């Protein structure tokens, strides 16, 4: 099966709102339906959180539907942290930038990796 290289721009508006908190890492993962909303993705990246715009590059992605998750791991513990009531403490985002109460559905955040170059903008 043909594989693709594509980039995703993450517009980390968190850094403009909280410029003093550019600590930690940006964790990103490309998912399929089986790995969606789980801690591990098919292809994972870890980038230092020091810029307002981050470009993620996913290599060797098969041509199919995927969502991307992005997490600002401020305390560098490699996972999303939650309040006692289950609300996330750290900022996160998903492809297609859904505005939801609760976890997104695969259908809302998926996009298609095809033969053409692909660029997505994801906002925190």
Contact map, one row per residue, 1 for C-alpha under 8 A:
1110000000000000000000000000000000000000000000000000000000000110000000000000000000000000000000000000000000000000000000000000
1111000000000000000000000000000000000000000000000000000000000110000000000000000000000000000000000000000000000000000000000000
1111100000000000000000000000000000000000000000000000000000011110000000000000000000000000000000000000000000000000000000000000
0111110000000000000000000000000000000000000000000000000000111110000000000000000000000000000000000000000000000000111000000000
0011111000000000000000000000000000000000000000000000000011111000000000000000000000000000000000000000000000000000000010000000
0001111100000000000000000000000000000000000000000000000011100000000000000000000000000000000000000000000000000000000011100000
0000111110000000000000000000000000000000000000000000001111000000000000000000000000000000000000000000000000000000000001110000
0000011111000000000000000000000000000000000000000000001110000000000000000000000000000000000000000000000000000000000001111100
0000001111100000000000000000000000000000000000000000111100000000000000000000000000000000000000000000000000000000000000111100
0000000111110000000000000000000000000000000000000000111100000000000000000000000000000000000000000000000000000000000000011111
0000000011111000000000000000000000000000000000000001110000000000000000000000000000000000000000000000000000000000000000001111
0000000001111111000000000000000000000000000000000011110000000000000000000000000000000000000000000000000000000000000000000111
0000000000111111100000000000000000000000000000000001000000000000000000000000000000000000000000000000000000000000000000000011
0000000000011111111000000000000000000000000000000001000000000000000000000000000000000000001000000000000000000000000000000001
0000000000011111111111000000000000000000000000000011000000000000000000000000000000000000000000000000000000000000000000000000
0000000000011111111000000000000000000000000000000001000000000000000000000000000000000000000000000000000000000000000000000000
0000000000001111111000000000000000000000000000000000000000000000000000000000000000000000000000000000000000000000000000000000
0000000000000111111111000000000000000000000000000000000000000000000000000000000000000000000000000000000000000000000000000000
0000000000000111111111000000000000000000000000000000000000000000000000000000000000000000000000000000000000000000000000000000
0000000000000010011111000000000000000000000000000000000000000000000000000000000000000000000000000000000000000000000000000000
0000000000000010011111100000000000000000000000000000000000000000000000000100000000000000000000000000000000000000000000000000
0000000000000010011111110000000000000000000000001110000000000000000000000100000000000000000000000000000000000000000000000000
0000000000000000000011111000000000000000000000011100000000000000000000000110000000000000000000000000000000000000000000000000
0000000000000000000001111100000000000000000000011000000000000000000000011111000000000000000000000000000000000000000000000000
0000000000000000000000111110000000000000000001111000000000000000000000011101000000000000000000000000000000000000000000000000
0000000000000000000000011111000000000000000011111000000000000000000001111000000000000000000000000000000000000000000000000000
0000000000000000000000001111100000000000000111100000000000000000000001111000010000000000000000000000000000000000000000000000
0000000000000000000000000111110000000000000111000000000100000000000111100000000000000000000000000000000000000000000000000000
0000000000000000000000000011111000000001111110000000000000000000000111000000000000000000000000000000000000000000000000000000
0000000000000000000000000001111100000000111100000000000001000000011110000000000000000000000000000000000000000000000000000000
0000000000000000000000000000111111110000111000000000000000000000011110000000000000000000000000000000000000000000000000000000
0000000000000000000000000000011111110000110000000000000000000000111000000000000000000000000000000000000000000000000000000000
0000000000000000000000000000001111110000000000000000000000000000010000000000000000000000000000000000000001000000000000000000
0000000000000000000000000000001111110000000000000000000000000000000000000000000000000000000000000000000000000000000000000000
0000000000000000000000000000001111111111110000000000000000000000000000000000000000000000000000000000000000000000000000000000
0000000000000000000000000000001111111100100000000000000000000000001000000000000000000000000000000000000001000000000000000000
0000000000000000000000000000000000111110000000000000000000000000000000000000000000000000000000000000000000000000000000000000
0000000000000000000000000000000000111111100000000000000000000000000000000000000000000000000000000000000000000000000000000000
0000000000000000000000000000000000101111100000000000000000000000000000000000001000000000000000000000000000000000000000000000
0000000000000000000000000000100000100111110100000000000000000000000000000000000000000000000000000000000000000000000000000000
0000000000000000000000000000111100110111111100000000000000000000000000000000000000000000000000000000000000000000000000000000
0000000000000000000000000000111100100001111100000000000000000000000000000000000000000000000000000000000000000000000000000000
0000000000000000000000000000111000000000111110000000000001001000000000000000000000000000000000000000000000000000000000000000
0000000000000000000000000011110000000001111111000000000000000000000000000000000000000000000000000000000000000000000000000000
0000000000000000000000000111100000000000001111100000000100000000000000000000000000000000000000000000000000000000000000000000
0000000000000000000000001111000000000000000111110000000000000000000000000000000000000000000000000000000000000000000000000000
0000000000000000000000001110000000000000000011111000000000000000000000000000000000000000000000000000000000000000000000000000
0000000000000000000000111100000000000000000001111100000000000000000000000000000000000000000000000000000000000000000000000000
0000000000000000000001111100000000000000000000111110000000000000000000010000000000000000000000000000000000000000000000000000
0000000000000000000001100000000000000000000000011111000000000000000000000000000000000000000000000000000000000000000000000000
0000000000010010000001000000000000000000000000001111110000000000000000000000000000000000000000000000000000000000000000000000
0000000000111111000000000000000000000000000000000111110000000000000000000000000000000000000000000000000000000000000000000000
0000000011110000000000000000000000000000000000000011111000000000000000000000000000000000000000000000000000000000000000000000
0000000011110000000000000000000000000000000000000011111100000000000000000000000000000000000000000000000000000000000000000000
0000001111000000000000000000000000000000000000000000111110000000000000000000000000000000000000000000000000000000000000000000
0000001111000000000000000001000000000000000010000000011111000000000000000000000000000000000000000000000000000000000000000000
0000111100000000000000000000000000000000000000000000001111100000000000000000000000000000000000000000000000000000000000000000
0000111000000000000000000000010000000000001000000000000111111000000000000000000000000000000000000000000000000000000000000000
0001110000000000000000000000000000000000000000000000000011111000000000000000000000000000000000000000000000000000000000000000
0011100000000000000000000000000000000000000000000000000001111100000000000000000000000000000000000000000000000000000000000000
0011100000000000000000000000000000000000001000000000000001111110000000000000000000000000000000000000000000000000100000000000
1111000000000000000000000000000000000000000000000000000000011111000000000000000000000000000000000000000000000000100000000000
1111000000000000000000000000000000000000000000000000000000001111100000000000000000000000000000000000000000000001111000000000
0000000000000000000000000000000000000000000000000000000000000111110000000000000000000000000000000000000000000001110000000000
0000000000000000000000000000000100000000000000000000000000000011111000000000000000000000000000000000000000000111100000000000
0000000000000000000000000000011110000000000000000000000000000001111100000000000000000000000000000000000000001111100000000000
0000000000000000000000000000011100010000000000000000000000000000111110000000000000000000000001100000000001001110000000000000
0000000000000000000000000001111000000000000000000000000000000000011111000000000000000000000001100000000000001100000000000000
0000000000000000000000000001111000000000000000000000000000000000001111100000000000000000000111100000000000000000000000000000
0000000000000000000000000111100000000000000000000000000000000000000111110000000000000000000111000000000000000000000000000000
0000000000000000000000000111000000000000000000000000000000000000000011111000000100000000011110000000000000000000000000000000
0000000000000000000000011110000000000000000000001000000000000000000001111100000000000000011100000000000000000000000000000000
0000000000000000000000011110000000000000000000000000000000000000000000111111111100000000011000000000000000000000000000000000
0000000000000000000011111000000000000000000000000000000000000000000000011111000000000000010000000000000000000000000000000000
0000000000000000000000110000000000000000000000000000000000000000000000001111100000000000000000000000000000000000000000000000
0000000000000000000000011000000000000000000000000000000000000000000000001111111000000000000000000000000000000000000000000000
0000000000000000000000000000000000000000000000000000000000000000000000001011111000000000000000000000000000000000000000000000
0000000000000000000000000010000000000000000000000000000000000000000000001001111100000000000000000000000000000000000000000000
0000000000000000000000000000000000000010000000000000000000000000000000001001111110000000000000000000000000000000000000000000
0000000000000000000000000000000000000000000000000000000000000000000000101000011111000001110000000000000000000000000000000000
0000000000000000000000000000000000000000000000000000000000000000000000000000001111100001110000000000000000000000000000000000
0000000000000000000000000000000000000000000000000000000000000000000000000000000111111111110000000000000000000000000000000000
0000000000000000000000000000000000000000000000000000000000000000000000000000000011111111100000000000000000000000000000000000
0000000000000000000000000000000000000000000000000000000000000000000000000000000001111110000000000000000000000000000000000000
0000000000000000000000000000000000000000000000000000000000000000000000000000000001111110000000000000000000000000000000000000
0000000000000000000000000000000000000000000000000000000000000000000000000000000001111111000000000000000000000000000000000000
0000000000000000000000000000000000000000000000000000000000000000000000000000000001111111100000000000000000000000000000000000
0000000000000000000000000000000000000000000000000000000000000000000000000000000111100111111000000000000000000000000000000000
0000000000000000000000000000000000000000000000000000000000000000000000000000000111100011111000000000000000000000000000000000
0000000000000000000000000000000000000000000000000000000000000000000000111100000111000001111100000000000000000000000000000000
0000000000000100000000000000000000000000000000000000000000000000000000111000000000000001111110000000000000000000000000000001
0000000000000000000000000000000000000000000000000000000000000000000011110000000000000000011111000000000000000000000000000001
0000000000000000000000000000000000000000000000000000000000000000000011100000000000000000001111101000000000000000000000000111
0000000000000000000000000000000000000000000000000000000000000000001111000000000000000000000111111100000000001000000000000100
0000000000000000000000000000000000000000000000000000000000000000001110000000000000000000000011111100000000001110000000011100
0000000000000000000000000000000000000000000000000000000000000000000000000000000000000000000001111100000000011110000000001100
0000000000000000000000000000000000000000000000000000000000000000000000000000000000000000000011111110000000001000000000000110
0000000000000000000000000000000000000000000000000000000000000000000000000000000000000000000001111111000100011000000000000000
0000000000000000000000000000000000000000000000000000000000000000000000000000000000000000000000001111100000000000000000000000
0000000000000000000000000000000000000000000000000000000000000000000000000000000000000000000000000111111100000000000000000000
0000000000000000000000000000000000000000000000000000000000000000000000000000000000000000000000000011111000000000000000000000
0000000000000000000000000000000000000000000000000000000000000000000000000000000000000000000000000001111100000000000000000000
0000000000000000000000000000000000000000000000000000000000000000000000000000000000000000000000000001111110000000000000000000
0000000000000000000000000000000000000000000000000000000000000000000000000000000000000000000000000101011111011000000000000000
0000000000000000000000000000000000000000000000000000000000000000000000000000000000000000000000000000001111111000000000000000
0000000000000000000000000000000010010000000000000000000000000000001000000000000000000000000000000000000111111100000000000000
0000000000000000000000000000000000000000000000000000000000000000000000000000000000000000000000000000000011111100000000000000
0000000000000000000000000000000000000000000000000000000000000000000000000000000000000000000000010100000111111100000000000000
0000000000000000000000000000000000000000000000000000000000000000011100000000000000000000000001111100000111111110000000000000
0000000000000000000000000000000000000000000000000000000000000000111100000000000000000000000000110000000001111111000000000000
0000000000000000000000000000000000000000000000000000000000000000111000000000000000000000000000110000000000001111100000000000
0000000000000000000000000000000000000000000000000000000000000011110000000000000000000000000000000000000000000111110000000000
0001000000000000000000000000000000000000000000000000000000001111110000000000000000000000000000000000000000000011111101000000
0001000000000000000000000000000000000000000000000000000000000011000000000000000000000000000000000000000000000001111110000000
0001000000000000000000000000000000000000000000000000000000000010000000000000000000000000000000000000000000000000111110000000
0000000000000000000000000000000000000000000000000000000000000000000000000000000000000000000000000000000000000000111111000000
0000110000000000000000000000000000000000000000000000000000000000000000000000000000000000000000000000000000000000011111100000
0000011100000000000000000000000000000000000000000000000000000000000000000000000000000000000000000000000000000000100111110000
0000011110000000000000000000000000000000000000000000000000000000000000000000000000000000000000000000000000000000000011111000
0000001111000000000000000000000000000000000000000000000000000000000000000000000000000000000000100000000000000000000001111100
0000000111100000000000000000000000000000000000000000000000000000000000000000000000000000000000110000000000000000000000111110
0000000111110000000000000000000000000000000000000000000000000000000000000000000000000000000011111000000000000000000000011111
0000000001111000000000000000000000000000000000000000000000000000000000000000000000000000000010001000000000000000000000001111
0000000001111100000000000000000000000000000000000000000000000000000000000000000000000000001110000000000000000000000000000111
